Amino acid sequence: MTVVNSSCMLCVWDCGVKAHVEDGKFVKAEGLKEHPVTKGYICPRGENLPAYLYSDSRLLHPYRRKNNTLERITWDQALDICAENLNKVKEKYGAKSLAIFCGSVGVENIEVAAFAQRFKSAFNTPNLLSVENICYRLRILARQMTFGRYLAEDFDKAECIILWGHNPDGSRAMLAETIREKLANEKMELIVIDPKRTALAEKGLHLQIRPGTDAALALAMLHVIINEDRCDNEFLEGYTKGFPELKEHIQQYTPEWAAGVTGIPESDIKIVSRIFAQSNASCILQGINTLDQHQNGFQNSRLLSLLQIVTGNIDKPGTWLTIPFLRMADLRLPMEEKPIGADEYPLFHSVWGRVSPYGIATLFPKAALEGDPYPMKASIVAAANPLVTYPDSALYKKAFEALDFRVSIDPFINETAELSDVLLPACTFLEKDSLGYVYGVVSGEPYAMLRKKVIEPLGESKPDWWIWSELAKRMGMGEYFTWNSEEEIFDHLLEPSGCRDELKNELGVFFAEKEYYQYKAKGFPTPSKKIEIYSDTLKDHGYDPLPGYIEPAQSPVSTPELFKEYPIILVSGARQVEYAHSQQRNIPALRALNPEPLAEMHPATAQRYGLVNGEKVNITSPKGTVKMRLKTNEAMMTGVVSVPHGWGLANVNQLTNIETREPITGYPDFKAILVRVESASY
């Protein structure tokens, strides 16, 4: 028996893992107590890593689809087929006809994301359609445009925490444990803003909000804080731009008005505003995507920033903090061509000379099906499953079916891979060395760790860097892919870090120290050198320079006629600790814990529509219908149904609309759409 200290990459939190290996086989996973950030925490996914690694559904050999069946082939055959067909598409339609999809695991796995970006530029396609266009980058961009840099949550020292659309028991259980410990051992205020009364909401002040109306609440809180003079005026005077304009702007957004919009009593709005403003260190912990994925998403993130700003909760312990990032080599190659959507959503593409490599993924189906703005005819999908995770799944499936050639790079055969012409078996993170992503934007800690290989790759599976490199060589692009081992790659990536050797120790390294009040010496890297409450950049691009309220695209207010036919508000994507997005449902031990998707609804709502707990129901939107089992739950807000995402056989994205997008970033609307729920016949 040997033990390997490594970390888990089944989600972004990258918890430390102690992997027990016996005779070359991974037999047991435990939390790594010595890990300085995760401190021994491990979730059910981590506990079942051996079952994940040895799953019967692993893809262990290259395959091609022939006569609608999968035929096993050699790596040489697979790479030659891919090279021939991708070059054929490039010659006929041009380089930008290739779309490269990189999913969530590809973001957590720096190697996957870096090599996908390098390959797309070597091929000369600008179209990297990453999960970044539906997840988290909106928040990063909103904070960058306000502060000039991304600020992370320094929650350990907070005296007041707002969980805004955030249920860490389902998405970040280690944080949930930390909050419970703080509540037990310290004087701390907890506020939870959520349509569902979560377990943590029971321990604090809960505001049950109508889905999609978070901006109205935030604006009313600013109204209370500013008009009651609960601001940090010294901070505002010295380090911000646009506070007088904000003060005038928020006068229209009274608590009385917000109560009518959100369903939250006016008195509660005032109470939470005062608690937040009066605390010595207040910290808003925003849900992973709950506030991003609808029409008001960008301005929601701006509004949470403004609440932190007006109360002076910036760059001091327990608030939002500037976290150093690990300096790494950039594997991207120069690219002049803009990705799809750059003209329609220019700020998502470039802000103040900072260019993003990501295209607008929701525009892909139109390009594939209609050739608008130009034809897309081939795809490479790495560590992603867009047929389940992107909006309007039926349309996405038609788009993939219309392509001339499709490649999947993945450890498993998922719904998207089932349509692919060639399947290339990537090994899991347990079968290679890689770089742990526990730092900065993720954990709020300037920490990184080299993730250690636990066993040798199973079957013929290969590391992603090898697959991209070998494919590039077959296509005449080998000059850009000269690395021959993981050690060479990470030596290159970590050369600028200044801590390459230290990172190779068993438990990683804190590559920098947290610095508080950095702005006093350095200011903010915005055009004004101050925090930009009022954004001239947004104004110059035709957007509101100060955040306002936009009613959801579908709601009882904005679409009353539609509401008559679809009288229930659906929120999708509630996280479940057993699964990450569309992954891990092929693991029997995890399916035993969470065997099927459940549509949660308040008993009063169910009774109103003649529905019974435990029965199968049809959930129907203007886009389609899905069937799943009903679970009545008094914790849910009345008039709302909550549905998890990531289930291929009961895919909530059969209901979502690809045309409704956040106006600045193109993010789709997953969080507040109208449906009807009816009893389903068996």
Backbone hydrogen bonds, N-H to C=O, Kabsch-Sander energy under -0.5 kcal/mol:
donor,donor_aa,acceptor,acceptor_aa,energy
2,T,21,V,-3.0
4,V,19,A,-2.8
5,N,3,V,-0.5
6,S,4,V,-0.7
6,S,17,V,-2.9
8,C,15,C,-2.9
14,D,11,C,-1.0
17,V,6,S,-2.5
18,K,30,E,-3.2
19,A,4,V,-2.9
19,A,17,V,-0.7
20,H,18,K,-0.6
20,H,28,K,-3.0
21,V,2,T,-3.2
21,V,19,A,-0.5
22,E,25,K,-3.0
25,K,22,E,-1.7
27,V,20,H,-2.7
27,V,25,K,-0.6
28,K,20,H,-1.3
30,E,18,K,-1.8
32,L,16,G,-1.6
33,K,31,G,-1.1
35,H,32,L,-1.7
39,K,35,H,-1.6
40,G,32,L,-1.3
41,Y,38,T,-2.2
45,R,577,V,-0.6
47,E,43,C,-2.4
48,N,44,P,-1.4
49,L,46,G,-1.5
52,Y,48,N,-2.0
53,L,49,L,-2.8
54,Y,50,P,-2.3
55,S,52,Y,-1.1
58,R,55,S,-1.8
59,L,411,P,-3.5
60,L,58,R,-0.7
63,Y,423,L,-2.0
64,R,71,E,-2.2
65,R,421,D,-2.7
66,K,64,R,-0.6
66,K,69,T,-3.2
69,T,66,K,-1.4
71,E,64,R,-3.0
73,I,62,P,-2.2
78,A,74,T,-2.6
79,L,75,W,-2.8
80,D,76,D,-2.2
81,I,77,Q,-2.6
82,C,78,A,-2.3
83,A,79,L,-2.7
84,E,80,D,-2.6
85,N,81,I,-2.3
86,L,82,C,-2.8
87,N,83,A,-2.2
88,K,84,E,-1.8
89,V,85,N,-2.3
90,K,86,L,-2.2
91,E,87,N,-2.5
92,K,88,K,-2.0
93,Y,89,V,-3.0
94,G,89,V,-0.6
94,G,90,K,-1.9
97,S,94,G,-1.5
98,L,95,A,-1.7
99,A,97,S,-0.5
99,A,378,A,-2.6
100,I,127,N,-2.7
101,F,99,A,-0.6
101,F,380,I,-2.7
102,C,129,L,-0.8
103,G,382,A,-1.8
105,V,383,A,-0.6
106,G,383,A,-0.7
107,V,103,G,-0.8
107,V,104,S,-1.3
108,E,104,S,-2.4
109,N,105,V,-2.1
110,I,108,E,-1.0
110,I,435,L,-0.5
112,V,109,N,-0.6
113,A,106,G,-0.9
113,A,109,N,-1.9
114,A,110,I,-2.8
115,F,111,E,-2.2
116,A,112,V,-2.1
117,Q,113,A,-2.1
118,R,114,A,-2.1
119,F,115,F,-2.6
120,K,116,A,-2.2
121,S,117,Q,-1.6
122,A,118,R,-2.2
123,F,119,F,-2.6
124,N,120,K,-1.0
125,T,120,K,-2.5
128,L,126,P,-1.6
128,L,357,P,-0.7
129,L,100,I,-2.9
129,L,127,N,-0.8
130,S,128,L,-1.1
131,V,102,C,-2.1
133,N,130,S,-2.0
134,I,131,V,-2.4
135,C,131,V,-1.5
137,R,135,C,-1.8
139,R,136,Y,-0.5
140,I,136,Y,-1.9
141,L,137,R,-3.1
142,A,138,L,-2.5
143,R,139,R,-2.3
144,Q,140,I,-2.5
145,M,141,L,-2.5
146,T,142,A,-0.7
146,T,143,R,-0.5
147,F,143,R,-3.4
148,G,143,R,-0.6
148,G,144,Q,-2.2
149,R,143,R,-0.5
152,A,321,L,-2.7
154,D,152,A,-0.5
154,D,319,T,-3.2
155,F,153,E,-0.9
157,K,154,D,-0.9
158,A,155,F,-1.7
159,E,281,A,-2.9
160,C,281,A,-1.7
161,I,189,E,-2.5
162,I,283,C,-2.0
163,L,161,I,-0.6
163,L,191,I,-3.0
164,W,162,I,-1.0
164,W,285,L,-1.8
165,G,163,L,-0.9
165,G,193,I,-3.0
170,G,167,N,-2.0
171,S,167,N,-1.2
172,R,168,P,-2.2
175,L,172,R,-1.3
176,A,172,R,-1.4
177,E,173,A,-2.3
178,T,174,M,-1.9
179,I,175,L,-2.5
180,R,176,A,-2.2
181,E,177,E,-2.3
182,K,178,T,-2.5
183,L,179,I,-2.6
184,A,180,R,-1.9
185,N,181,E,-2.1
186,E,182,K,-2.5
188,M,186,E,-1.0
189,E,159,E,-2.6
191,I,161,I,-2.5
192,V,205,L,-2.7
193,I,163,L,-2.6
194,D,192,V,-0.6
194,D,207,L,-2.0
197,R,635,A,-2.6
198,T,196,K,-1.5
202,E,198,T,-1.1
202,E,199,A,-0.5
203,K,200,L,-1.7
204,G,201,A,-1.3
205,L,190,L,-2.6
206,H,204,G,-0.6
207,L,192,V,-2.9
208,Q,206,H,-0.6
209,I,207,L,-0.9
210,R,262,T,-2.3
213,T,210,R,-1.7
216,A,213,T,-0.8
217,L,213,T,-1.3
218,A,214,D,-2.4
219,L,215,A,-2.6
220,A,216,A,-2.0
221,M,217,L,-2.4
222,L,218,A,-2.2
223,H,219,L,-2.0
224,V,220,A,-2.2
225,I,221,M,-2.7
226,I,222,L,-2.7
227,N,223,H,-2.3
228,E,224,V,-2.0
229,D,226,I,-1.4
230,R,225,I,-3.1
232,D,310,V,-2.7
233,N,231,C,-1.1
236,L,232,D,-2.3
237,E,233,N,-2.6
238,G,234,E,-1.9
239,Y,235,F,-2.4
240,T,236,L,-1.2
241,K,531,I,-2.5
246,L,242,G,-1.9
247,K,243,F,-2.7
248,E,244,P,-1.8
249,H,245,E,-2.3
250,I,246,L,-2.3
251,Q,248,E,-1.1
252,Q,249,H,-0.9
253,Y,250,I,-1.4
254,T,252,Q,-1.2
258,A,254,T,-2.5
259,A,255,P,-2.3
260,G,256,E,-1.4
261,V,257,W,-1.3
262,T,258,A,-3.2
263,G,259,A,-1.9
269,I,265,P,-1.8
270,K,266,E,-1.9
271,I,267,S,-2.2
272,V,268,D,-2.5
273,S,269,I,-1.7
274,R,270,K,-2.0
275,I,271,I,-2.4
276,F,272,V,-2.5
277,A,273,S,-2.2
278,Q,274,R,-2.4
279,S,275,I,-1.3
283,C,160,C,-2.6
285,L,162,I,-3.4
285,L,283,C,-0.5
286,Q,284,I,-0.7
287,G,164,W,-2.4
292,D,289,N,-1.0
293,Q,289,N,-1.8
294,H,292,D,-1.8
297,G,294,H,-2.4
300,N,296,N,-2.3
301,S,297,G,-1.8
302,R,298,F,-1.9
303,L,299,Q,-2.4
304,L,300,N,-2.1
305,S,301,S,-1.7
306,L,302,R,-2.2
307,L,303,L,-2.1
308,Q,304,L,-1.8
309,I,305,S,-2.4
310,V,306,L,-2.8
311,T,307,L,-1.0
312,G,309,I,-2.0
313,N,308,Q,-2.5
314,I,312,G,-1.5
315,D,320,W,-4.0
319,T,316,K,-1.4
320,W,313,N,-1.2
321,L,152,A,-3.5
323,I,150,Y,-0.6
323,I,321,L,-0.7
329,A,493,L,-2.4
331,L,329,A,-0.7
342,A,339,P,-1.9
345,Y,341,G,-2.5
348,F,345,Y,-0.7
348,F,664,I,-0.6
349,H,345,Y,-1.2
350,S,346,P,-2.5
351,V,354,R,-1.9
354,R,351,V,-2.4
355,V,353,G,-0.8
356,S,349,H,-3.7
359,G,128,L,-2.6
360,I,340,I,-2.5
361,A,359,G,-0.9
363,L,360,I,-1.9
364,F,361,A,-1.6
367,A,363,L,-1.5
368,A,364,F,-2.6
369,L,365,P,-2.7
370,E,366,K,-2.5
371,G,366,K,-0.5
371,G,367,A,-1.0
372,D,366,K,-1.2
376,M,367,A,-1.0
377,K,97,S,-2.1
378,A,97,S,-1.8
379,S,405,F,-1.7
380,I,99,A,-2.0
381,V,407,V,-2.7
382,A,101,F,-2.9
382,A,380,I,-0.6
383,A,409,I,-2.0
388,V,385,N,-2.1
389,T,385,N,-1.9
390,Y,386,P,-1.7
393,S,653,N,-2.4
395,L,392,D,-0.6
396,Y,392,D,-2.1
397,K,393,S,-2.5
398,K,394,A,-1.9
399,A,395,L,-2.2
400,F,396,Y,-2.3
401,E,397,K,-2.5
402,A,398,K,-1.4
403,L,400,F,-1.2
404,D,377,K,-2.2
405,F,377,K,-1.4
407,V,379,S,-2.2
408,S,422,V,-2.3
409,I,381,V,-3.0
410,D,408,S,-0.5
410,D,424,L,-1.7
413,I,57,S,-0.8
414,N,412,F,-0.9
418,E,414,N,-1.8
419,L,416,T,-1.5
420,S,417,A,-1.5
421,D,406,R,-1.8
422,V,406,R,-1.6
423,L,63,Y,-2.7
424,L,408,S,-3.2
424,L,422,V,-0.5
426,A,410,D,-1.1
426,A,424,L,-0.8
427,C,462,K,-2.4
431,E,428,T,-1.8
432,K,429,F,-1.0
434,S,451,R,-2.2
436,G,434,S,-0.6
436,G,449,M,-3.9
439,Y,437,Y,-1.9
440,G,445,E,-1.2
442,V,439,Y,-2.1
444,G,440,G,-2.1
447,Y,445,E,-2.4
448,A,509,V,-2.1
449,M,436,G,-0.6
450,L,503,L,-0.9
451,R,434,S,-2.9
451,R,449,M,-0.6
454,V,430,L,-2.7
455,I,430,L,-1.8
460,E,60,L,-3.2
461,S,458,L,-2.2
462,K,425,P,-2.2
467,I,463,P,-1.8
468,W,464,D,-2.6
469,S,465,W,-2.2
470,E,466,W,-2.9
471,L,467,I,-2.3
472,A,468,W,-2.3
473,K,469,S,-2.2
474,R,470,E,-1.9
475,M,471,L,-1.0
475,M,472,A,-0.6
476,G,473,K,-1.4
477,M,472,A,-3.0
480,Y,477,M,-1.8
481,F,478,G,-1.8
489,I,485,S,-1.9
490,F,486,E,-2.6
491,D,487,E,-2.1
492,H,488,E,-2.0
493,L,489,I,-2.9
494,L,490,F,-2.2
495,E,491,D,-0.5
495,E,492,H,-0.9
497,S,494,L,-1.3
498,G,494,L,-0.6
498,G,495,E,-0.7
503,L,499,C,-2.1
504,K,501,D,-1.2
505,N,502,E,-1.8
508,G,505,N,-1.3
509,V,448,A,-2.6
511,F,446,P,-1.1
511,F,509,V,-0.9
512,A,446,P,-0.9
515,E,322,T,-0.5
517,Y,315,D,-3.3
520,K,517,Y,-1.3
521,A,518,Q,-1.3
522,K,518,Q,-2.5
523,G,519,Y,-2.1
524,F,529,K,-1.3
526,T,524,F,-2.1
529,K,526,T,-1.0
531,I,239,Y,-2.7
532,E,146,T,-2.8
533,I,241,K,-1.6
533,I,531,I,-1.2
534,Y,241,K,-1.7
535,S,533,I,-0.6
535,S,545,P,-1.8
536,D,534,Y,-0.8
539,K,535,S,-1.9
540,D,536,D,-3.0
541,H,537,T,-1.1
542,G,539,K,-1.8
543,Y,538,L,-2.9
554,Q,672,A,-0.6
559,T,555,S,-2.1
563,F,559,T,-2.2
564,K,560,P,-1.1
565,E,561,E,-0.8
565,E,562,L,-0.7
566,Y,562,L,-2.5
568,I,675,V,-2.4
569,I,639,G,-2.5
570,L,568,I,-0.5
570,L,673,I,-3.6
571,V,641,V,-2.2
572,S,670,F,-1.0
573,G,643,V,-1.7
574,A,643,V,-0.7
579,Y,576,Q,-1.9
581,H,579,Y,-0.5
583,Q,580,A,-2.2
587,I,584,Q,-1.6
590,L,587,I,-0.8
591,R,587,I,-2.4
592,A,588,P,-2.2
593,L,589,A,-0.8
594,N,590,L,-1.8
599,A,629,R,-2.9
600,E,598,L,-0.7
600,E,642,S,-2.5
601,M,631,K,-2.0
602,H,637,M,-0.5
602,H,640,V,-0.6
605,T,602,H,-0.6
606,A,602,H,-2.3
607,Q,603,P,-2.8
608,R,604,A,-1.9
609,Y,605,T,-1.3
610,G,607,Q,-1.5
611,L,606,A,-3.0
614,G,630,L,-2.6
615,E,612,V,-2.0
617,V,628,M,-3.0
618,N,678,E,-3.1
619,I,617,V,-0.5
619,I,626,V,-3.2
620,T,618,N,-0.6
620,T,676,R,-2.7
621,S,624,G,-2.7
624,G,621,S,-0.5
626,V,619,I,-2.2
628,M,617,V,-2.0
629,R,597,P,-1.0
630,L,615,E,-2.8
631,K,599,A,-2.9
633,N,601,M,-2.5
636,M,633,N,-1.8
637,M,195,P,-1.0
640,V,637,M,-1.2
641,V,569,I,-2.6
642,S,600,E,-2.1
643,V,571,V,-2.4
648,G,646,G,-0.7
651,N,648,G,-0.6
652,V,650,A,-0.7
654,Q,651,N,-2.1
655,L,652,V,-2.2
657,N,669,D,-0.6
661,R,659,E,-0.7
662,E,667,Y,-3.1
666,G,662,E,-2.3
669,D,657,N,-0.7
669,D,660,T,-1.0
670,F,293,Q,-2.4
670,F,668,P,-0.8
671,K,293,Q,-1.6
673,I,570,L,-1.7
675,V,568,I,-2.8
676,R,620,T,-2.2
678,E,618,N,-2.3
680,A,616,K,-2.5
